């Protein structure tokens, strides 16, 4: 019998395959007709409880479960979602997939609970030449940051960052290459940029693009990150513990950084973790660390979580939204989940 635990362990093994195996998902160059956005239907099945054993269990570390959805679509390129950014209301979203595609739309709520997605469109990301970036092999888009009308996208394997005038042109915007530090080119092929955050105005490092690798390690075995732009472009590190790799990050309204992490192994199974990094500790040459505010294993409704964002409700609650990358695998799911951050 294929239990859920064995099911997810198999999924973990699939997601942990070496780079050469995962590279088989490279799409063929998109035809010119594919450049226009297309409307797609996304079905949403509610997840009544994060704890698979106890529906009354709502508090998990510093997070309280609000709602969750399993997302599916008949659209062949739906899935592989590795980054998500929401508007200030937590409704409109921009998501990116491993195949160099945009997904945009709105989250539909009933009260505080998510119940579905609406107005979803899909489109390929375009390069400066107006062609889909996947046509040149730049397909493994893993990280996203929004700075007003600008959207930054990090591309794994080629270790590039593109800047899009999204506020003006939406998904038809053409990506311009952002100059990056020379050391970024030395990242592992399948361990490149997984998190991008533009630091908020009114705080130290305002306007700086923070770029964090998945598993690029410094001489001490910690994860390499960069401060790009701003007054002092530099490198820093995030302490690596518990065999976790970084999959995304978001800056809270308070200024602190939340780092989303995940791990997969045949012996240890799968896990997800969130650490809180004090803003004041982020500086050139620093090695930052912070307390774990959330951690879950296969006893909970987890999958390959690769995206995190935060918004504040009219009631003043800080809501964290997580999304998982199903790696276009039958053994994995696209989960969209929300938690209230309990300060």
Backbone torsions as a table, in degrees:
resi	resn	phi	psi	omega
1	UNK	NA	131.7	179.5
2	UNK	-86.9	92.5	178.7
3	UNK	-71.7	165.7	179.8
4	UNK	-62.0	-37.1	-179.8
5	UNK	-63.3	-46.4	178.2
6	UNK	-65.0	-35.6	178.0
7	UNK	-57.6	-48.5	-177.3
8	UNK	-75.1	-30.9	175.4
9	UNK	-64.1	-40.5	176.1
10	UNK	-62.6	-39.1	177.8
11	UNK	-64.6	-39.8	178.6
12	UNK	-61.5	-42.8	179.3
13	UNK	-62.6	-38.8	178.8
14	UNK	-63.4	-45.0	-177.9
15	UNK	-70.0	-21.7	-177.2
16	UNK	-92.2	5.3	179.4
17	UNK	-58.5	151.4	178.9
18	UNK	-63.3	165.0	-173.1
19	UNK	-56.6	-37.3	-176.5
20	UNK	-63.6	-31.6	179.8
21	UNK	-76.0	-43.2	-178.2
22	UNK	-69.9	-23.6	-179.0
23	UNK	-67.1	-11.0	-179.9
24	UNK	-68.5	-8.7	178.7
25	UNK	-85.0	7.8	-179.6
26	UNK	-58.7	124.9	-179.4
27	UNK	-79.1	157.7	173.4
28	UNK	-73.4	154.6	178.9
29	UNK	-52.9	134.8	-176.8
30	UNK	-74.8	137.8	176.8
31	UNK	-69.1	158.8	-178.8
32	UNK	-54.3	-34.2	-177.3
33	UNK	-66.6	-18.8	-177.8
34	UNK	-81.0	-3.7	-176.2
35	UNK	-73.7	-25.3	-179.5
36	UNK	-78.6	141.1	176.9
37	UNK	-64.2	146.3	179.0
38	UNK	-124.1	143.1	176.1
39	UNK	-78.5	136.4	179.6
40	UNK	-131.8	156.4	175.8
41	UNK	-98.6	131.6	176.9
42	UNK	-122.3	121.3	177.9
43	UNK	-88.6	145.6	-176.7
44	UNK	-130.0	123.4	175.7
45	UNK	-108.5	125.8	-176.2
46	UNK	-68.2	147.9	174.0
47	UNK	-110.0	104.9	-171.7
48	UNK	-67.5	-24.5	-175.7
49	UNK	-150.6	141.3	175.4
50	UNK	-76.1	-33.0	177.4
51	UNK	-87.0	116.5	-176.4
52	UNK	-71.0	-13.0	-175.9
53	UNK	-104.5	-19.1	-173.4
54	UNK	-149.5	103.5	-177.8
55	UNK	-69.1	-17.6	179.8
56	UNK	-83.6	-9.4	-179.3
57	UNK	-81.9	112.4	-175.2
58	UNK	-116.6	-22.7	-175.1
59	UNK	-98.8	127.8	-178.3
60	UNK	-134.0	98.7	-174.5
61	UNK	62.6	-125.1	178.8
62	UNK	-93.4	10.7	-178.8
63	UNK	-115.7	145.9	173.7
64	UNK	-121.5	126.6	-175.1
65	UNK	-65.5	133.3	177.2
66	UNK	-107.0	-56.5	-179.7
67	UNK	-170.8	165.8	178.9
68	UNK	-154.7	157.5	-179.2
69	UNK	-137.5	145.6	165.9
70	UNK	-99.4	121.4	-175.2
71	UNK	-102.8	133.8	176.1
72	UNK	-139.5	157.6	178.5
73	UNK	-155.9	148.8	174.5
74	UNK	-79.2	-10.3	177.1
75	UNK	-66.2	123.8	-167.4
76	UNK	-63.4	-27.6	-177.6
77	UNK	-98.2	9.2	177.1
78	UNK	-75.4	135.4	-179.7
79	UNK	125.8	-174.6	-179.9
80	UNK	61.8	28.2	-173.2
81	UNK	-76.9	120.7	-172.9
82	UNK	-118.8	2.4	178.4
83	UNK	-163.0	149.6	-175.5
84	UNK	-150.5	134.9	172.1
85	UNK	-133.8	134.6	-177.1
86	UNK	-107.8	160.5	172.1
87	UNK	-78.1	179.4	-174.4
88	UNK	-62.8	-24.9	-179.6
89	UNK	-87.5	-7.8	-176.2
90	UNK	75.0	22.5	-177.7
91	UNK	-111.1	-67.4	179.2
92	UNK	-67.0	140.5	-178.4
93	UNK	-136.4	154.1	167.1
94	UNK	-122.6	125.0	178.4
95	UNK	-126.6	155.1	179.8
96	UNK	-127.3	151.7	-179.5
97	UNK	-120.0	165.3	-179.7
98	UNK	-63.4	-13.2	-178.5
99	UNK	-100.5	17.3	177.5
100	UNK	73.1	35.3	179.7
101	UNK	-115.1	149.2	169.4
102	UNK	-92.7	145.6	164.3
103	UNK	-129.6	128.4	177.9
104	UNK	-128.1	158.5	179.3
105	UNK	164.2	-159.3	-178.9
106	UNK	-132.6	143.2	170.8
107	UNK	-85.6	132.2	178.8
108	UNK	-99.4	133.9	-178.3
109	UNK	-117.5	151.7	165.3
110	UNK	-121.7	103.9	-169.9
111	UNK	67.0	-125.2	179.5
112	UNK	-96.2	-2.7	-175.0
113	UNK	-97.0	136.0	172.6
114	UNK	-71.1	137.6	179.7
115	UNK	-126.0	-10.3	-180.0
116	UNK	172.2	-177.4	175.9
117	UNK	-120.5	148.5	179.7
118	UNK	-135.5	157.1	174.8
119	UNK	54.2	41.4	-176.9
120	UNK	-81.7	131.9	176.1
121	UNK	-127.9	150.5	177.8
122	UNK	-124.3	144.4	178.6
123	UNK	-159.5	149.9	175.9
124	UNK	-76.2	147.8	171.9
125	UNK	-72.7	139.6	-178.3
126	UNK	-107.9	141.8	174.9
127	UNK	-85.2	-176.7	-178.8
128	UNK	-61.3	-25.0	179.8
129	UNK	-86.2	0.5	178.7
130	UNK	85.1	-1.0	178.1
131	UNK	-95.0	153.4	175.3
132	UNK	-56.8	135.5	-178.1
133	UNK	-64.0	-25.3	179.4
134	UNK	-64.3	-24.6	-178.7
135	UNK	-66.3	-21.5	178.7
136	UNK	-105.7	12.6	178.2
137	UNK	86.5	6.6	177.2
138	UNK	-95.1	82.3	-171.5
139	UNK	-119.8	-22.8	-171.0
140	UNK	-86.4	67.8	-178.0
141	UNK	-78.5	117.2	-168.3
142	UNK	-118.9	-16.6	-174.1
143	UNK	-142.3	151.4	-175.5
144	UNK	-144.5	139.9	173.5
145	UNK	-138.3	145.6	179.7
146	UNK	-118.8	131.1	176.6
147	UNK	-131.2	86.9	-176.1
148	UNK	62.1	-120.9	-178.7
149	UNK	-81.4	-4.5	-176.0
150	UNK	-100.8	143.3	174.1
151	UNK	-124.6	130.1	177.3
152	UNK	-106.6	137.9	-179.9
153	UNK	-126.9	129.5	175.4
154	UNK	-98.1	134.9	-176.6
155	UNK	-115.4	118.7	179.2
156	UNK	-72.7	164.0	179.0
157	UNK	76.2	-51.4	176.9
158	UNK	-91.6	-11.8	174.8
159	UNK	55.4	51.6	178.3
160	UNK	-117.4	156.7	172.3
161	UNK	-122.9	130.7	177.4
162	UNK	-111.3	145.0	177.1
163	UNK	-114.5	128.0	-178.0
164	UNK	-117.3	137.0	172.5
165	UNK	-80.6	66.6	-170.4
166	UNK	-67.9	-34.7	-178.5
167	UNK	-63.6	-27.9	179.9
168	UNK	-91.7	-45.5	-170.8
169	UNK	-113.4	-3.8	-179.4
170	UNK	58.2	-141.9	-176.8
171	UNK	-69.4	-8.2	176.0
172	UNK	-88.1	0.1	179.2
173	UNK	-63.6	148.6	179.5
174	UNK	-102.6	131.1	-176.0
175	UNK	-79.8	133.0	175.7
176	UNK	-107.5	137.4	-179.1
177	UNK	-69.7	131.4	177.1
178	UNK	-96.0	130.5	177.0
179	UNK	-59.0	134.2	-177.4
180	UNK	-124.1	157.3	179.0
181	UNK	-60.8	144.4	-178.6
182	UNK	-56.5	-35.2	-177.9
183	UNK	-64.2	-20.8	-179.0
184	UNK	-65.7	-28.8	-179.1
185	UNK	-69.6	-14.4	-177.9
186	UNK	-92.4	3.3	-179.8
187	UNK	-64.7	154.1	175.0
188	UNK	-58.5	147.2	-177.6
189	UNK	-55.5	-44.6	-177.3
190	UNK	-106.7	28.3	178.7
191	UNK	-140.8	34.2	-174.5
192	UNK	-84.1	-146.7	-172.4
193	UNK	-67.3	119.8	179.8
194	UNK	-117.0	-12.6	-177.2
195	UNK	-143.2	131.2	174.1
196	UNK	-130.3	133.9	177.7
197	UNK	-142.3	128.2	169.9
198	UNK	-91.9	119.4	-174.8
199	UNK	-67.8	140.5	-171.6
200	UNK	-68.4	152.2	173.2
201	UNK	-66.7	148.2	178.9
202	UNK	90.0	-2.4	179.1
203	UNK	-122.5	161.4	171.0
204	UNK	-55.3	147.0	-179.2
205	UNK	70.1	15.0	-179.3
206	UNK	-52.2	132.5	179.3
207	UNK	84.8	-8.9	179.2
208	UNK	-77.7	138.0	175.7
209	UNK	-91.0	114.6	176.8
210	UNK	-90.2	123.9	-179.4
211	UNK	-121.8	121.6	-175.5
212	UNK	-120.0	133.2	179.8
213	UNK	-82.5	162.2	176.8
214	UNK	-73.9	-48.6	-173.9
215	UNK	-153.1	29.3	170.9
216	UNK	-78.8	122.4	-170.9
217	UNK	-109.4	142.4	174.3
218	UNK	-85.0	-172.1	-175.8
219	UNK	-64.3	-20.9	-179.7
220	UNK	-99.3	7.8	178.2
221	UNK	81.2	15.7	177.7
222	UNK	-100.3	162.3	-171.8
223	UNK	-82.7	130.6	-175.2
224	UNK	-81.4	139.3	176.0
225	UNK	-140.4	163.7	-177.5
226	UNK	-132.8	152.2	168.1
227	UNK	-108.2	112.4	-174.0
228	UNK	-110.1	133.6	-177.7
229	UNK	79.0	-160.9	-178.9
230	UNK	67.8	-162.0	-175.6
231	UNK	-83.6	-26.5	-173.5
232	UNK	-139.6	77.4	175.8
233	UNK	-57.1	132.6	-174.1
234	UNK	-163.9	176.6	177.9
235	UNK	-112.0	146.0	170.0
236	UNK	-142.2	-178.6	-177.6
237	UNK	-134.0	154.1	173.4
238	UNK	-113.6	124.2	-176.9
239	UNK	-59.7	129.6	179.5
240	UNK	-96.7	125.7	179.0
241	UNK	-138.5	153.2	173.1
242	UNK	64.0	22.3	179.2
243	UNK	61.8	21.7	176.8
244	UNK	-84.3	144.5	171.4
245	UNK	-110.6	153.1	-178.2
246	UNK	-84.7	136.7	179.9
247	UNK	-122.4	-16.9	175.2
248	UNK	-175.0	174.0	177.3
249	UNK	-155.5	158.8	177.3
250	UNK	-150.6	145.8	175.6
251	UNK	-93.5	130.8	178.8
252	UNK	-78.5	162.5	175.3
253	UNK	-56.9	-27.2	178.6
254	UNK	-73.8	-15.3	-177.9
255	UNK	106.2	-24.0	179.8
256	UNK	-65.9	159.2	-179.9
257	UNK	-106.0	132.8	170.3
258	UNK	-102.0	131.8	179.3
259	UNK	-113.2	122.0	177.4
260	UNK	-89.6	131.5	-178.2
261	UNK	-132.5	154.7	175.6
262	UNK	-143.6	158.3	175.8
263	UNK	-140.9	149.2	176.4
264	UNK	-140.9	132.8	171.4
265	UNK	-158.3	153.0	-179.9
266	UNK	-66.4	-33.3	-178.4
267	UNK	-86.3	-41.5	-175.1
268	UNK	-94.2	-6.6	-179.4
269	UNK	75.5	-151.6	-176.1
270	UNK	-117.2	153.8	177.6
271	UNK	-156.3	158.0	175.8
272	UNK	-132.9	145.2	-176.9
273	UNK	-147.9	149.0	172.8
274	UNK	-126.3	128.0	174.8
275	UNK	-112.2	148.2	178.7
276	UNK	-107.1	123.8	-177.9
277	UNK	-110.3	122.5	179.4
278	UNK	-65.3	133.4	-176.7
279	UNK	-57.4	-39.4	-175.8
280	UNK	-65.9	-15.0	-179.6
281	UNK	-87.6	-12.4	-177.5
282	UNK	-83.3	114.0	-176.3
283	UNK	-157.7	159.2	177.6
284	UNK	-55.1	130.4	177.0
285	UNK	82.2	-6.2	-176.7
286	UNK	-77.5	155.7	167.0
287	UNK	-114.0	111.8	-172.0
288	UNK	-99.4	153.3	177.8
289	UNK	-154.7	166.5	178.9
290	UNK	-167.9	171.0	-176.8
291	UNK	-69.1	148.5	172.3
292	UNK	-78.9	123.1	179.8
293	UNK	-103.9	-7.9	-178.1
294	UNK	-162.0	135.5	176.1
295	UNK	-153.6	137.5	-177.8
296	UNK	-147.6	150.9	178.9
297	UNK	-120.2	-159.3	-173.6
298	UNK	-73.2	-3.7	174.2
299	UNK	-78.0	-2.1	-177.8
300	UNK	-122.9	171.0	-178.6
301	UNK	-79.3	75.5	178.8
302	UNK	-115.4	162.6	170.0
303	UNK	-150.6	-154.4	-174.4
304	UNK	-81.6	72.7	-175.7
305	UNK	-66.7	122.8	-178.2
306	UNK	-126.8	-4.4	-178.9
307	UNK	-133.2	142.0	176.2
308	UNK	-143.8	142.0	172.5
309	UNK	-146.7	169.1	-177.6
310	UNK	-138.2	142.9	170.8
311	UNK	-144.8	164.5	-178.0
312	UNK	-113.4	129.0	-179.0
313	UNK	-78.5	165.3	175.2
314	UNK	-58.7	-24.4	178.5
315	UNK	-81.9	-5.2	178.3
316	UNK	94.5	5.1	178.2
317	UNK	-79.0	135.7	171.1
318	UNK	-88.6	117.6	-176.0
319	UNK	-108.2	128.9	174.7
320	UNK	-99.6	131.8	177.6
321	UNK	-113.2	126.4	179.3
322	UNK	-115.9	144.6	175.5
323	UNK	-136.0	146.0	-177.0
324	UNK	-109.5	152.2	177.4
325	UNK	-99.3	116.9	-177.9
326	UNK	-85.5	2.1	179.5
327	UNK	53.3	23.2	-178.2
328	UNK	54.1	36.7	-177.8
329	UNK	-109.8	141.1	176.6
330	UNK	-65.6	-19.4	-175.6
331	UNK	-90.1	-3.6	-177.7
332	UNK	-124.6	170.0	-175.0
333	UNK	-130.4	155.9	169.1
334	UNK	-94.8	105.5	-179.7
335	UNK	-104.4	135.2	172.9
336	UNK	-119.5	118.0	-173.4
337	UNK	-133.3	149.0	177.5
338	UNK	-129.3	140.7	178.3
339	UNK	-133.1	148.9	170.7
340	UNK	-89.5	131.9	175.7
341	UNK	-81.2	119.2	179.5
342	UNK	-96.4	106.1	-175.1
343	UNK	-69.3	NA	NA
